[in-house]
Amino acid sequence: MNNGIDNKVIEIKNLYVYYNDYCALSNINLTVYDRDFIGIIGPNGGGKTTLLKAILGLIKPASGTISIFGKSPAESDVPVGYVPQFSTFEKDFPISVTQVVMMGMLPSRTKMFYRFSKEDYMEAEKIMKQVEIYDIRDRQIGSLSGGQLQRALIARALAVKPKFLLLDEPTASVDTNSKIHIYDLLRMLNEEITIIVITHDLGAVSSHIKTVGCLNRELYYHGTSGLESSVIAQVYGCPIDLIAHGVPHRVFDEHKGES
């Protein structure tokens, strides 16, 4: 979505990332504007998580540039909300939902026995109500369902007061009903925050997402809401049809040559 030069959030030009001799990302070009909601799909190992890590400054590119509001990731002081893949963790760890959310408020250099302020607790309550987990605020994190856990992690990312939100497979371990609720939540958040969602699940690309791109080392992205089936097939290596089971979805163009 091109809203003008002045409101670029992220700009990536000719980006290459290597792991030893393996090219993980090849010639990536992408411009993200204020309040874009971009879904990036692609197969496992296609470089989706690597792209997020490069934006966050966790991986150094071999060549090319990334700018966050005009600065490199290393120079930028813009707060970013990040929801990583979270497949396994110690379920007996004695931490509550409220404590998880407030982890997002910790300063980058925290001294031992850091004490949160009354305002911090009030802000955490506000965020938990916003994402509809306030009623489980005292629950131990390991007792949550997949959907509840993802909402808690989104709330932690929001506690940073981010300018944009990056989510890596936010619906990978949740049921269909929870997927719908999470995308409803993201649509609401997108009214104020720019969002990039990474997924390998075609069915998770809902009608809430404004633009869709395909990533398999190379990025196929044109800033539109639809993708031709030929592009999908090229990325996944075979013809792909979108099948969604009760999830709001966008139908891709018909396969050329089909009746």
ZALUM-765075 format. One line per 2 residues: number of its first residue (from 1); their letters; for each residue x, y, z of N, C-alpha, C. Coordinates in Angstrom, 1 decimal. Atoms other than C-alpha are relative to their C-alpha. Layout:
NUM	a	X,Y,Z,X,Y,Z,X,Y,Z | ...
//
This chain:
1	mn	0.8,-1.2,0.0,0.0,0.0,0.0,0.9,1.2,0.0 | -0.8,-1.2,0.1,1.7,3.2,-1.2,-0.7,1.2,0.5
3	ng	0.7,-1.1,-0.6,0.6,6.0,1.0,0.9,1.3,-0.1 | -0.8,-1.2,0.1,3.4,8.4,0.1,1.4,-0.2,0.6
5	id	-1.3,0.1,-0.4,7.1,8.9,0.7,0.2,0.2,1.4 | -0.2,-0.4,-1.3,6.8,10.5,4.0,-0.4,-1.0,1.1
7	nk	0.4,0.9,-1.0,5.3,7.6,5.8,0.5,-1.4,-0.2 | -0.6,1.3,0.1,7.6,4.8,5.0,0.5,-0.5,1.4
9	vi	-0.4,0.6,-1.3,8.1,2.5,8.0,1.3,-0.9,-0.2 | -1.2,0.9,0.3,10.5,-0.1,6.5,0.3,0.1,-1.5
11	ei	-0.4,0.1,1.4,12.4,0.0,3.3,1.2,-0.9,-0.2 | -1.1,1.0,0.2,14.5,-3.0,2.1,0.4,0.1,-1.5
13	kn	-0.5,-0.1,1.3,16.7,-2.7,-1.0,1.1,-1.0,-0.3 | -1.0,0.9,0.5,18.6,-5.5,-2.8,0.6,-0.8,1.1
15	ly	-0.5,0.6,-1.2,18.9,-7.5,0.4,0.4,-1.5,-0.3 | -0.5,1.3,0.1,21.0,-10.7,0.4,0.5,-0.5,1.4
17	vy	-0.4,0.5,-1.3,21.5,-12.9,3.5,0.5,-1.4,-0.3 | -0.6,1.3,0.2,23.8,-16.0,3.6,0.2,-0.6,1.4
19	yn	-0.5,0.9,-1.1,24.3,-18.8,6.2,1.2,-0.8,-0.6 | -1.2,0.6,0.7,27.9,-19.8,5.3,-0.1,0.2,-1.5
21	dy	0.1,-0.1,1.5,27.6,-20.6,1.6,-1.4,-0.1,-0.5 | 1.4,0.2,0.4,23.8,-21.0,1.6,-0.7,1.4,-0.1
23	ca	0.7,-1.3,0.2,21.8,-18.0,0.2,-1.4,-0.2,0.6 | 1.3,0.0,-0.7,18.8,-17.6,2.6,-1.0,1.0,-0.6
25	ls	0.8,-1.0,0.6,17.5,-14.4,1.0,0.7,0.6,-1.2 | -0.6,-0.4,1.2,18.1,-13.3,-2.5,-0.7,1.3,-0.6
27	ni	0.5,-1.2,0.7,17.6,-9.7,-3.8,-1.4,0.4,0.5 | 1.3,-0.4,-0.5,14.7,-8.8,-1.5,-0.1,1.5,-0.1
29	nl	0.4,-1.4,0.1,13.0,-5.5,-2.2,-1.4,0.2,0.5 | 1.3,-0.2,-0.6,10.1,-4.3,-0.1,-0.1,1.3,0.7
31	tv	0.2,-1.3,-0.7,8.7,-1.0,1.1,-1.3,-0.2,0.8 | 1.1,0.1,-0.9,6.3,-1.0,4.1,-0.4,1.4,0.4
33	yd	0.5,-1.3,-0.4,4.1,2.0,4.7,-0.8,0.0,1.3 | 0.8,-0.1,-1.3,2.3,3.3,7.8,-1.4,-0.7,-0.2
35	rd	1.2,0.7,-0.1,-0.6,1.0,8.7,-0.3,-1.0,-1.1 | 0.1,1.2,0.8,0.1,-1.6,6.1,-0.3,-1.2,0.8
37	fi	0.2,1.3,-0.7,-1.0,-5.1,7.0,0.4,-1.0,-1.1 | -0.6,0.9,1.0,1.2,-7.5,5.0,0.1,-1.4,0.5
39	gi	-0.2,1.4,-0.2,1.0,-11.2,5.0,1.0,-0.6,-0.9 | -1.0,0.7,0.8,4.1,-13.1,3.8,-0.1,-1.5,0.2
41	ig	0.1,1.4,-0.1,3.6,-16.7,3.0,1.1,-0.7,-0.8 | -1.0,0.7,0.7,5.9,-19.4,1.7,0.3,-1.3,0.8
43	pn	-0.3,1.3,-0.6,7.2,-22.9,2.4,1.0,0.0,1.2 | -1.0,0.1,-1.0,9.3,-24.0,5.4,1.4,0.1,-0.6
45	gg	-1.4,-0.1,0.5,12.9,-23.0,5.0,0.1,1.1,-1.1 | 0.0,-1.0,1.1,11.9,-20.2,2.5,0.6,1.3,0.4
47	gk	-0.6,-1.2,-0.4,13.5,-17.5,4.6,-0.8,1.0,0.7 | 0.9,-0.9,-0.6,10.5,-16.0,6.3,0.5,0.6,1.4
49	tt	-0.6,-0.4,-1.3,12.0,-16.0,9.8,1.2,0.8,-0.1 | -1.2,-0.8,0.2,15.3,-14.8,8.5,-0.3,1.4,-0.4
51	ll	0.4,-1.4,0.4,13.6,-11.8,6.9,-0.3,0.8,1.2 | 0.4,-0.7,-1.2,12.1,-10.8,10.3,1.3,0.3,0.8
53	ka	-1.2,-0.2,-0.8,15.5,-11.3,12.0,0.9,1.1,-0.6 | -0.8,-1.0,0.7,17.2,-9.1,9.4,-0.6,1.4,0.3
55	il	0.6,-1.3,-0.3,14.6,-6.3,10.0,0.3,0.4,1.4 | -0.3,-0.3,-1.4,15.2,-6.6,13.7,1.4,0.3,0.3
57	gl	-1.4,-0.2,-0.2,18.9,-6.3,13.2,0.7,-1.2,0.7 | -0.6,1.2,-0.6,19.6,-9.8,14.6,0.9,-0.8,-1.0
59	ik	-0.9,0.7,1.1,21.2,-11.0,11.3,0.5,1.1,-0.8 | -0.7,-1.0,0.8,23.7,-8.9,9.4,-0.1,-0.5,-1.5
61	pa	0.1,0.3,1.4,23.0,-8.9,5.6,1.4,-0.1,-0.6 | -1.3,0.1,0.7,25.8,-9.9,3.2,0.1,1.3,-0.9
63	sg	0.0,-1.3,0.8,24.7,-6.9,1.0,-1.4,0.5,0.0 | 1.3,-0.6,0.0,21.8,-4.6,0.5,-0.2,0.8,1.3
65	ti	0.3,-0.9,-1.2,20.1,-2.2,3.0,-1.4,-0.2,0.5 | 1.3,-0.1,-0.7,17.3,-2.1,5.5,0.0,1.3,0.8
67	si	0.2,-1.3,-0.8,16.0,1.2,6.9,-1.3,-0.1,0.7 | 1.2,-0.1,-0.9,13.6,1.7,9.8,-0.2,1.5,0.2
69	fg	0.2,-1.5,-0.1,12.1,5.2,9.5,1.3,0.7,-0.4 | -1.2,-0.7,0.6,15.2,6.1,7.5,1.3,-0.3,0.7
71	ks	-1.3,0.4,-0.6,17.8,4.5,9.8,0.2,-1.5,-0.1 | -0.3,1.4,0.0,19.5,1.2,9.8,-0.5,-0.7,1.3
73	pa	0.5,0.6,-1.3,18.3,-1.4,12.4,0.9,0.3,1.2 | -1.0,-0.3,-1.1,21.5,-0.8,14.4,-0.1,1.4,0.6
75	es	0.1,-1.4,-0.4,20.9,2.9,14.5,-1.4,0.4,0.5 | 1.3,-0.3,-0.3,17.2,2.9,14.9,-0.3,-0.2,1.5
77	dv	0.4,0.2,-1.4,15.7,3.5,18.4,-1.6,-0.1,0.0 | 1.5,0.2,0.1,12.1,2.9,17.2,-0.4,-1.3,0.7
79	pv	0.4,1.3,-0.6,10.3,0.4,19.4,-0.8,-0.9,-0.9 | 0.6,1.0,0.9,9.3,-2.8,17.6,-0.6,-1.1,0.8
81	gy	0.6,1.1,-0.7,6.8,-5.3,18.8,0.2,-1.3,-0.8 | -0.4,1.3,0.6,8.0,-8.9,18.0,-0.7,-1.2,0.7
83	vp	0.6,1.2,-0.5,6.0,-12.1,18.4,0.7,-1.2,-0.7 | -0.7,1.1,0.6,8.4,-15.0,17.7,-0.8,-1.3,0.0
85	qf	0.5,1.3,-0.1,7.6,-18.6,17.0,0.2,-0.5,1.5 | -0.1,0.3,-1.4,6.9,-20.1,20.4,-0.6,-1.4,0.2
87	st	0.5,1.4,0.1,6.5,-23.9,20.0,0.2,-0.7,1.3 | -0.3,0.8,-1.2,8.1,-25.2,23.2,0.5,1.0,1.1
89	fe	-0.6,-0.8,-1.2,8.8,-23.7,26.7,-0.3,-0.9,1.2 | 0.1,0.7,-1.3,9.0,-24.9,30.3,-1.4,0.4,0.6
91	kd	1.4,-0.3,-0.4,5.3,-25.2,31.2,-0.2,0.2,1.5 | 0.1,-0.2,-1.4,6.0,-25.3,34.9,0.7,1.3,0.5
93	fp	-0.6,-1.2,-0.4,7.8,-22.0,34.9,-1.0,0.9,0.7 | 1.0,-0.7,-0.8,6.2,-20.0,37.7,-0.1,1.5,-0.4
95	is	0.3,-1.4,0.4,5.1,-16.8,35.8,-1.4,0.1,-0.5 | 1.4,-0.2,0.4,1.7,-15.4,35.3,-0.1,0.8,-1.3
97	vt	0.2,-0.7,1.2,0.1,-13.8,32.3,0.4,1.5,0.2 | -0.4,-1.4,-0.3,0.5,-10.3,33.9,1.5,0.2,-0.1
99	qv	-1.5,-0.1,0.0,4.2,-10.9,34.4,0.6,-0.2,-1.4 | -0.5,0.2,1.4,4.7,-12.1,30.8,-0.2,1.3,-0.7
101	vm	0.3,-1.3,0.7,3.0,-8.9,29.5,0.9,1.1,0.5 | -0.9,-1.1,-0.5,5.1,-6.7,31.8,1.4,-0.2,-0.4
103	mg	-1.4,0.2,0.5,8.3,-8.2,30.5,0.3,0.9,-1.2 | -0.2,-0.9,1.1,7.7,-6.0,27.5,0.3,1.4,0.4
105	ml	-0.3,-1.4,-0.5,8.1,-2.9,29.7,1.4,0.1,0.6 | -1.3,-0.1,-0.6,11.5,-3.8,31.0,0.9,0.8,-0.9
107	ps	-1.0,-0.8,0.8,14.2,-1.3,29.9,1.1,-0.9,-0.6 | -1.1,0.8,0.7,17.0,-2.5,27.6,1.1,-0.4,1.0
109	rt	-1.0,0.3,-1.0,19.4,-2.3,30.5,-0.6,0.0,1.4 | 0.7,0.1,-1.2,17.7,-3.6,33.6,0.9,-0.4,1.1
111	km	-0.7,0.4,-1.2,19.2,-3.7,37.0,-0.7,-1.1,0.8 | 0.6,1.0,-0.9,18.6,-6.5,39.5,-1.1,0.6,0.8
113	fy	1.1,-0.3,-0.8,15.3,-6.4,41.3,-0.7,1.3,-0.5 | 0.7,-1.1,0.6,13.7,-3.9,38.9,-1.4,0.1,0.5
115	rf	1.3,-0.2,-0.5,10.5,-2.4,40.3,-0.9,0.7,-1.0 | 1.0,-0.7,0.9,7.5,-1.6,38.1,-0.7,1.0,0.7
117	sk	0.8,-1.1,-0.6,5.6,1.6,38.7,-1.5,-0.4,0.0 | 1.5,0.1,0.0,1.9,1.9,39.4,-0.5,0.2,-1.4
119	ed	0.4,-0.3,1.4,1.6,3.4,35.9,0.2,-1.2,-0.9 | -0.3,1.2,0.7,3.2,0.2,34.5,-1.1,-1.0,0.1
121	ym	1.1,1.0,-0.3,0.6,-2.0,36.1,-1.3,0.5,-0.7 | 1.2,-0.6,0.7,-2.2,0.3,34.8,0.1,-0.2,-1.5
123	ea	-0.2,0.2,1.4,-0.8,0.1,31.3,-0.1,-1.5,-0.4 | 0.1,1.4,0.2,-0.5,-3.7,31.5,-1.5,-0.4,0.0
125	ek	1.5,0.3,-0.1,-4.2,-3.9,32.6,-0.7,0.4,-1.2 | 0.6,-0.6,1.2,-5.2,-1.7,29.7,0.2,-0.9,-1.2
127	im	-0.3,0.9,1.1,-3.4,-3.9,27.2,-0.7,-1.3,0.1 | 0.6,1.4,-0.1,-4.7,-7.2,28.6,-1.5,0.1,-0.3
129	kq	1.5,-0.2,0.3,-8.3,-5.8,28.4,-0.1,0.2,-1.5 | 0.1,-0.2,1.4,-7.6,-4.7,24.8,0.1,-1.3,-0.8
131	ve	-0.2,1.2,0.8,-6.5,-8.2,23.7,-0.9,-1.1,0.7 | 1.0,0.9,-0.7,-9.2,-9.9,26.0,0.6,-1.1,0.7
133	iy	-0.6,1.1,-0.9,-7.0,-11.8,28.4,0.0,0.5,1.5 | -0.1,-0.6,-1.3,-7.6,-9.6,31.5,-0.6,-1.0,1.0
135	di	0.7,0.9,-0.9,-9.9,-12.3,33.0,1.0,-1.2,0.4 | -1.0,1.1,-0.4,-6.9,-14.8,33.0,1.3,0.6,0.4
137	rd	-1.2,-0.7,-0.3,-4.3,-12.3,34.1,0.9,-0.7,1.1 | -0.7,0.7,-1.1,-3.4,-14.4,37.2,0.4,-1.4,-0.3
139	rq	-0.2,1.4,0.3,-3.2,-17.7,35.4,1.5,-0.2,-0.3 | -1.4,0.4,0.3,0.2,-19.5,35.2,0.1,-0.3,-1.5
141	ig	-0.1,-0.1,1.5,1.5,-19.2,31.6,-0.1,-1.4,-0.6 | 0.1,1.3,0.6,1.8,-23.0,31.1,-1.4,-0.6,0.0
143	sl	1.4,0.6,0.0,-1.9,-23.6,31.8,-0.9,0.6,-1.1 | 0.8,-0.6,1.0,-3.0,-21.5,28.8,-0.2,-0.9,-1.2
145	sg	0.2,0.7,1.3,-4.5,-22.8,25.6,0.9,0.7,-1.1 | -0.9,-0.6,1.0,-2.6,-22.0,22.3,-0.5,1.4,-0.3
147	gq	0.5,-1.3,0.3,-4.9,-19.1,21.5,0.3,1.0,1.1 | -0.2,-0.9,-1.2,-4.6,-17.6,25.0,1.5,0.4,0.1
149	lq	-1.4,-0.3,-0.1,-0.8,-17.9,24.9,0.4,1.0,-1.1 | -0.4,-1.0,1.0,-0.6,-16.1,21.6,-0.5,1.4,0.3
151	ra	0.5,-1.3,-0.4,-2.7,-13.3,22.9,0.9,0.6,1.1 | -1.0,-0.5,-1.0,-0.4,-13.0,25.9,1.3,0.5,-0.6
153	li	-1.2,-0.4,0.7,2.6,-12.8,23.6,-0.2,1.2,-0.8 | 0.3,-1.2,0.7,0.9,-10.2,21.5,-0.1,1.2,0.9
155	ar	0.1,-1.1,-1.0,0.1,-8.2,24.6,1.4,0.4,0.5 | -1.4,-0.4,-0.4,3.8,-8.4,25.7,0.6,0.8,-1.1
157	al	-0.6,-0.8,1.1,4.8,-7.1,22.2,-0.6,1.5,0.0 | 0.7,-1.3,0.0,2.2,-4.2,22.6,0.5,0.8,1.2
159	av	-0.5,-0.7,-1.2,3.7,-3.3,26.0,1.3,0.8,-0.3 | -1.2,-0.7,0.5,6.8,-2.1,24.1,-0.4,1.4,-0.5
161	kp	0.5,-1.1,0.7,4.5,0.6,22.6,0.6,0.2,-1.4 | -0.7,0.0,1.2,5.7,-0.3,19.2,-0.6,0.9,-1.1
163	kf	0.4,-0.7,1.2,5.6,1.6,16.0,-0.5,-0.9,-1.1 | 0.5,1.0,0.9,5.1,-1.6,14.0,0.2,-1.4,0.7
165	ll	0.1,1.3,-0.7,4.4,-5.2,14.9,0.4,-1.1,-1.0 | -0.5,1.1,0.8,6.2,-8.3,13.5,-0.5,-1.3,0.7
167	ld	0.4,1.2,-0.6,4.6,-11.7,14.0,0.4,-1.2,-0.8 | -0.5,1.2,0.7,6.1,-15.1,13.1,-0.8,-1.2,0.4
169	ep	0.9,1.2,-0.2,3.6,-17.9,12.7,-0.9,0.2,1.2 | 0.8,-0.2,-1.2,1.1,-16.4,15.2,-1.2,-1.0,0.2
171	ta	1.1,1.0,-0.2,-1.6,-19.1,14.5,0.5,-1.4,-0.3 | -0.5,1.3,0.4,0.6,-22.1,13.9,-0.5,-1.1,0.9
173	sv	0.3,1.0,-1.0,-0.4,-23.9,17.1,-1.4,0.2,0.6 | 1.3,-0.3,-0.5,-4.0,-22.8,17.5,-1.1,-0.6,-0.9
175	dt	1.1,0.5,0.8,-7.4,-24.1,16.4,-0.6,1.0,-0.9 | 0.6,-0.9,1.0,-9.6,-22.6,13.7,-0.7,1.2,0.6
177	ns	0.7,-1.1,-0.7,-11.7,-20.6,16.1,1.0,1.1,0.5 | -1.0,-0.9,-0.5,-8.6,-19.1,17.7,0.6,0.8,-1.1
179	ki	-0.5,-0.7,1.2,-7.2,-18.2,14.3,-0.8,1.2,-0.3 | 1.0,-1.1,0.4,-10.3,-16.2,13.5,0.1,1.2,1.0
181	hi	0.0,-1.1,-1.1,-10.1,-14.3,16.9,1.3,0.7,-0.1 | -1.3,-0.7,0.0,-6.4,-13.6,16.5,0.1,1.0,-1.2
183	yd	0.0,-0.9,1.2,-6.9,-12.1,13.0,-0.9,1.1,0.2 | 0.9,-1.1,-0.4,-9.8,-10.1,14.3,0.7,1.0,0.9
185	ll	-0.8,-0.8,-0.9,-7.5,-8.8,17.0,1.0,0.8,-0.8 | -1.0,-0.7,0.8,-4.8,-7.9,14.5,-0.6,1.0,-0.9
187	rm	0.7,-1.0,0.8,-7.3,-6.2,12.2,-0.3,1.3,0.9 | 0.3,-1.1,-0.9,-8.3,-4.0,15.2,1.3,0.8,0.3
189	ln	-1.3,-0.6,-0.3,-4.6,-3.3,16.1,0.5,0.8,-1.2 | -0.5,-0.6,1.3,-3.9,-2.4,12.4,-0.6,1.4,-0.2
191	ee	0.5,-1.4,0.1,-6.0,0.7,12.8,1.0,1.0,0.5 | -1.0,-0.9,-0.6,-3.1,2.2,14.7,1.4,-0.4,-0.3
193	it	-1.3,0.6,0.1,-0.1,-0.1,14.0,0.2,-0.7,-1.3 | -0.4,0.7,1.2,1.7,-1.3,10.9,0.3,-1.5,0.4
195	ii	-0.2,1.4,-0.4,1.8,-5.1,10.9,0.5,-0.8,-1.2 | -0.5,1.0,0.9,3.8,-7.8,9.1,-0.2,-1.4,0.6
197	vi	0.3,1.3,-0.5,2.6,-11.4,9.6,0.7,-1.0,-0.9 | -0.7,1.1,0.8,4.8,-14.4,8.5,-0.8,-1.3,0.3
199	th	0.7,1.3,-0.2,3.1,-17.7,7.9,0.4,-1.0,-1.2 | -0.1,0.9,1.2,3.5,-20.9,5.8,-1.3,-0.6,-0.3
201	dl	1.3,0.5,0.1,-0.2,-21.6,6.1,-0.9,0.8,-0.9 | 0.8,-0.8,0.9,-2.2,-20.4,3.1,-1.3,0.3,0.6
203	ga	1.3,-0.2,-0.6,-5.4,-20.9,5.0,0.0,1.1,1.0 | -0.1,-1.1,-1.0,-4.2,-18.3,7.6,0.0,1.4,-0.6
205	vs	0.0,-1.3,0.6,-4.1,-15.6,5.0,-1.5,0.4,-0.2 | 1.4,-0.3,0.0,-7.5,-14.1,5.8,-0.3,1.3,-0.7
207	sh	0.4,-1.2,0.7,-9.5,-11.3,4.3,0.4,1.3,0.8 | -0.4,-1.2,-0.8,-8.2,-9.0,7.1,1.3,0.6,-0.5
209	ik	-1.3,-0.5,0.4,-4.7,-8.8,5.5,-0.2,0.8,-1.3 | 0.2,-0.9,1.1,-4.4,-6.0,3.0,0.8,-0.4,-1.2
211	tv	-0.9,0.4,1.1,-1.5,-7.2,0.9,0.7,-1.3,0.3 | -0.6,1.3,-0.2,0.1,-10.6,0.4,1.3,-0.1,-0.9
213	gc	-1.2,0.3,0.7,3.6,-11.6,-0.7,0.4,-1.5,0.2 | -0.5,1.4,-0.1,5.3,-15.0,-1.4,1.5,0.1,0.1
215	ln	-1.5,0.0,-0.2,8.8,-15.7,-0.1,0.5,-1.4,0.0 | -0.8,1.3,0.0,11.0,-18.6,-1.0,1.4,0.4,-0.5
217	re	-1.3,-0.6,0.3,14.5,-17.0,-0.9,-0.2,1.3,-0.8 | 0.4,-1.2,0.8,13.1,-14.5,-3.5,-1.4,0.4,0.5
219	ly	1.3,-0.5,-0.5,10.1,-12.3,-2.6,-0.8,0.5,-1.3 | 0.9,-0.4,1.1,7.2,-12.0,-5.0,-1.1,0.9,0.7
221	yh	0.9,-0.9,-0.7,5.3,-8.9,-3.8,-0.3,1.2,-0.9 | 0.4,-1.1,0.8,3.4,-6.3,-5.7,-1.0,1.0,0.7
223	gt	0.8,-0.9,-0.7,1.5,-4.5,-3.0,-1.5,-0.1,-0.3 | 1.4,0.2,0.3,-1.9,-6.0,-4.0,-0.5,-1.1,1.0
225	sg	0.7,0.9,-0.9,-4.4,-8.2,-2.2,-0.1,-1.4,-0.6 | 0.1,1.3,0.6,-4.3,-11.1,-4.7,1.3,-0.5,-0.5
227	le	-1.2,0.6,0.6,-1.7,-13.5,-6.0,-0.4,-1.0,-1.1 | 0.3,0.9,1.1,-1.7,-15.3,-9.3,0.4,-1.4,0.4
229	ss	-0.3,1.4,-0.3,-1.7,-19.1,-9.0,1.3,-0.4,-0.5 | -1.3,0.3,0.5,1.4,-19.2,-11.2,1.1,0.4,0.9
231	vi	-1.0,-0.5,-1.0,3.3,-17.2,-8.6,0.1,-1.0,1.2 | 0.1,0.9,-1.1,2.1,-19.5,-5.8,0.7,-1.3,-0.4
233	aq	-0.6,1.3,0.4,3.2,-22.6,-7.8,1.5,0.2,-0.1 | -1.5,-0.2,0.1,6.6,-21.1,-8.5,0.7,0.0,1.3
235	vy	-0.6,-0.1,-1.4,7.2,-20.4,-4.8,0.0,-1.3,0.7 | 0.1,1.3,-0.7,6.0,-23.8,-3.6,0.5,-1.1,-0.8
237	gc	-0.6,1.1,0.8,7.3,-25.8,-6.5,-1.0,-0.9,-0.6 | 1.1,0.8,0.5,3.9,-27.2,-7.4,-1.3,0.8,0.0
239	pi	1.3,-0.7,0.0,0.3,-26.1,-8.2,-0.6,0.0,1.4 | 0.6,-0.1,-1.3,-1.4,-24.9,-5.0,-1.4,0.6,-0.1
241	dl	1.3,-0.6,-0.1,-5.1,-24.3,-4.3,-0.2,0.4,1.5 | 0.2,-0.5,-1.4,-6.2,-22.3,-1.2,-1.3,-0.7,0.5
243	ia	1.1,0.7,-0.6,-8.5,-24.4,1.0,-0.1,0.5,1.4 | 0.1,-0.5,-1.4,-9.8,-22.9,4.2,-1.3,-0.6,0.6
245	hg	1.1,0.7,-0.7,-12.0,-24.6,6.7,-0.7,1.0,1.0 | 0.7,-0.9,-0.9,-14.3,-21.9,8.1,0.8,1.3,0.3
247	vp	-0.8,-1.2,-0.2,-11.6,-19.3,8.0,-0.2,1.1,-1.1 | 0.1,-1.1,1.1,-12.2,-15.9,6.2,1.2,-0.1,-0.8
249	hr	-1.1,0.2,0.8,-10.1,-16.2,3.2,-0.1,0.8,-1.3 | 0.0,-0.6,1.3,-9.1,-14.6,-0.1,0.2,-1.1,-1.0
251	vf	-0.2,1.1,1.1,-9.5,-16.7,-3.3,1.0,0.5,-1.0 | -1.0,-0.4,1.0,-6.5,-16.6,-5.6,-0.6,-0.2,-1.4
253	de	0.5,0.1,1.3,-6.9,-16.3,-9.3,0.0,-1.5,-0.5 | 0.1,1.4,0.5,-7.9,-19.5,-11.2,1.3,-0.4,-0.7
255	hk	-1.2,0.5,0.8,-5.2,-21.7,-12.7,-0.3,0.3,-1.5 | 0.2,-0.3,1.4,-4.8,-20.6,-16.3,-0.1,-1.3,-0.7
257	ge	0.2,1.2,0.7,-6.1,-23.2,-18.7,-1.0,-0.9,0.6 | 1.0,0.9,-0.6,-8.6,-24.6,-16.3,-1.4,0.5,-0.4
259	s	1.4,-0.4,0.4,-12.3,-24.6,-17.1,-0.7,0.6,1.1
//
